[in-house]
Amino acid sequence: MEGILFWVFGSMMVFGGLMMVVQRSAVVSAVWLIFAFVSAAGIFALLSAPFLAVMQILVYAGAIMVLFLFVIMMLQGPVLEGDQKLLGRSLWPAVAIPPLAIVVMIVGYVMRNGLTGWGGPAPEGFGSPEHVAGLLLGKYLLAFELISIVLLVAIIGALAVGKDERKLPWK
Amino acid sequence: MEITLTHYLLLAMTVFLTGMVGFVVRRNAIVMLMCVELMLSSVNIVFAAYSRFHANADGHVFVLMNFAVAAAEAAIGLAILVEIFRRRRTVNVDDLKALME
């Protein structure tokens, strides 16, 4: 069961990422990226990290992508037209890298003898909100508090960059 | 067929390379930012996979930190893009070469 779901979600995520790169319109790219992020939430669920799966959908597929779509909406016109030319001729070989990686992935699947598995099911309650919260508010309390400062700085920075310069309080 | 750590690492590598190629290939700065988000997301998969491998949820905490960093990066990056668009009426990185010439 885990095997089937891994290939389904994994191929969905790679496909979503490739479509995001290939699509010319920024809006269509953003929607394919949401598709890839929802697939990533499925991968998290497979890795017995249910809390991360929920946060992936809330934060990534929800908040961050809505921010992107809002900016695309505000900058409509030139942005919506997309790239006139995607890339110069010399860069085309770079596009071959993801398919090569997929080939490597399939080889890894075929030659799976000798790969170490998980060694049994995950412990009871592994990755549950209680488990992660215990770490977040215990062992990693300092990092948890510091990340709030990072977010505060990001808010102030975004305001300072986005606002009309003459109206900033320190001018 | 058993899914192992290696499978998840190869998946993360594929997604990371997709984002990397997109960052190099695309000329629209908003799509380039989205490619960076995809690369960050693939790193989160590696964290979660190793957490599962060692049955140790410390990696989950770092994935949450990564979420916060990704959100901050998106907010500031998009604010800069809006400001660039306001001044130059474009977000095409080929047209933004004042520092290059």
HADDOCK unambig.tbl for C-alpha pairs under 7 A between the chains (distance, minus, plus):
assign (segid A and resid 3 and name CA) (segid B and resid 1 and name CA) 6.40 0.50 0.50
assign (segid A and resid 3 and name CA) (segid B and resid 2 and name CA) 6.34 0.50 0.50
assign (segid A and resid 3 and name CA) (segid B and resid 3 and name CA) 5.68 0.50 0.50
assign (segid A and resid 10 and name CA) (segid B and resid 11 and name CA) 6.53 0.50 0.50
assign (segid A and resid 14 and name CA) (segid B and resid 15 and name CA) 5.73 0.50 0.50
assign (segid A and resid 17 and name CA) (segid B and resid 15 and name CA) 6.81 0.50 0.50
assign (segid A and resid 17 and name CA) (segid B and resid 18 and name CA) 6.34 0.50 0.50
assign (segid A and resid 17 and name CA) (segid B and resid 19 and name CA) 6.99 0.50 0.50
assign (segid A and resid 18 and name CA) (segid B and resid 18 and name CA) 6.28 0.50 0.50
assign (segid A and resid 21 and name CA) (segid B and resid 22 and name CA) 5.05 0.50 0.50
assign (segid A and resid 26 and name CA) (segid B and resid 31 and name CA) 6.28 0.50 0.50
assign (segid A and resid 44 and name CA) (segid B and resid 48 and name CA) 6.92 0.50 0.50
assign (segid A and resid 47 and name CA) (segid B and resid 48 and name CA) 6.64 0.50 0.50
assign (segid A and resid 47 and name CA) (segid B and resid 49 and name CA) 6.30 0.50 0.50
assign (segid A and resid 47 and name CA) (segid B and resid 52 and name CA) 6.13 0.50 0.50
assign (segid A and resid 64 and name CA) (segid B and resid 71 and name CA) 6.21 0.50 0.50
assign (segid A and resid 64 and name CA) (segid B and resid 74 and name CA) 6.96 0.50 0.50
assign (segid A and resid 78 and name CA) (segid B and resid 90 and name CA) 6.66 0.50 0.50
assign (segid A and resid 82 and name CA) (segid B and resid 28 and name CA) 6.96 0.50 0.50
assign (segid A and resid 83 and name CA) (segid B and resid 27 and name CA) 6.35 0.50 0.50
assign (segid A and resid 83 and name CA) (segid B and resid 28 and name CA) 6.30 0.50 0.50
assign (segid A and resid 86 and name CA) (segid B and resid 25 and name CA) 6.55 0.50 0.50
assign (segid A and resid 86 and name CA) (segid B and resid 26 and name CA) 5.91 0.50 0.50
assign (segid A and resid 86 and name CA) (segid B and resid 27 and name CA) 6.82 0.50 0.50
assign (segid A and resid 87 and name CA) (segid B and resid 25 and name CA) 5.53 0.50 0.50
assign (segid A and resid 87 and name CA) (segid B and resid 26 and name CA) 6.79 0.50 0.50
assign (segid A and resid 94 and name CA) (segid B and resid 21 and name CA) 6.27 0.50 0.50
assign (segid A and resid 95 and name CA) (segid B and resid 21 and name CA) 6.38 0.50 0.50
assign (segid A and resid 97 and name CA) (segid B and resid 17 and name CA) 6.99 0.50 0.50
assign (segid A and resid 98 and name CA) (segid B and resid 14 and name CA) 5.91 0.50 0.50
assign (segid A and resid 98 and name CA) (segid B and resid 17 and name CA) 5.95 0.50 0.50
assign (segid A and resid 98 and name CA) (segid B and resid 18 and name CA) 5.58 0.50 0.50
assign (segid A and resid 101 and name CA) (segid B and resid 14 and name CA) 5.48 0.50 0.50
assign (segid A and resid 102 and name CA) (segid B and resid 14 and name CA) 6.57 0.50 0.50
assign (segid A and resid 105 and name CA) (segid B and resid 10 and name CA) 5.72 0.50 0.50
assign (segid A and resid 115 and name CA) (segid B and resid 4 and name CA) 6.71 0.50 0.50
assign (segid A and resid 116 and name CA) (segid B and resid 4 and name CA) 6.34 0.50 0.50
assign (segid A and resid 117 and name CA) (segid B and resid 3 and name CA) 6.87 0.50 0.50
assign (segid A and resid 117 and name CA) (segid B and resid 4 and name CA) 4.60 0.50 0.50
assign (segid A and resid 117 and name CA) (segid B and resid 5 and name CA) 6.61 0.50 0.50
assign (segid A and resid 118 and name CA) (segid B and resid 4 and name CA) 6.49 0.50 0.50
assign (segid A and resid 118 and name CA) (segid B and resid 53 and name CA) 5.60 0.50 0.50
assign (segid A and resid 122 and name CA) (segid B and resid 55 and name CA) 6.49 0.50 0.50
assign (segid A and resid 127 and name CA) (segid B and resid 57 and name CA) 6.26 0.50 0.50
assign (segid A and resid 132 and name CA) (segid B and resid 57 and name CA) 6.85 0.50 0.50
assign (segid A and resid 132 and name CA) (segid B and resid 60 and name CA) 6.87 0.50 0.50
assign (segid A and resid 132 and name CA) (segid B and resid 61 and name CA) 6.72 0.50 0.50
assign (segid A and resid 136 and name CA) (segid B and resid 61 and name CA) 6.32 0.50 0.50
assign (segid A and resid 147 and name CA) (segid B and resid 65 and name CA) 6.79 0.50 0.50
assign (segid A and resid 151 and name CA) (segid B and resid 68 and name CA) 6.92 0.50 0.50
assign (segid A and resid 151 and name CA) (segid B and resid 72 and name CA) 5.98 0.50 0.50
assign (segid A and resid 154 and name CA) (segid B and resid 72 and name CA) 5.24 0.50 0.50
assign (segid A and resid 154 and name CA) (segid B and resid 76 and name CA) 6.32 0.50 0.50
assign (segid A and resid 157 and name CA) (segid B and resid 76 and name CA) 6.56 0.50 0.50
assign (segid A and resid 158 and name CA) (segid B and resid 75 and name CA) 6.29 0.50 0.50
assign (segid A and resid 158 and name CA) (segid B and resid 76 and name CA) 4.88 0.50 0.50
assign (segid A and resid 158 and name CA) (segid B and resid 79 and name CA) 5.45 0.50 0.50
assign (segid A and resid 161 and name CA) (segid B and resid 79 and name CA) 6.14 0.50 0.50
assign (segid A and resid 161 and name CA) (segid B and resid 80 and name CA) 6.25 0.50 0.50
assign (segid A and resid 161 and name CA) (segid B and resid 83 and name CA) 6.98 0.50 0.50
assign (segid A and resid 162 and name CA) (segid B and resid 79 and name CA) 5.33 0.50 0.50
assign (segid A and resid 162 and name CA) (segid B and resid 80 and name CA) 6.97 0.50 0.50
assign (segid A and resid 162 and name CA) (segid B and resid 83 and name CA) 5.98 0.50 0.50
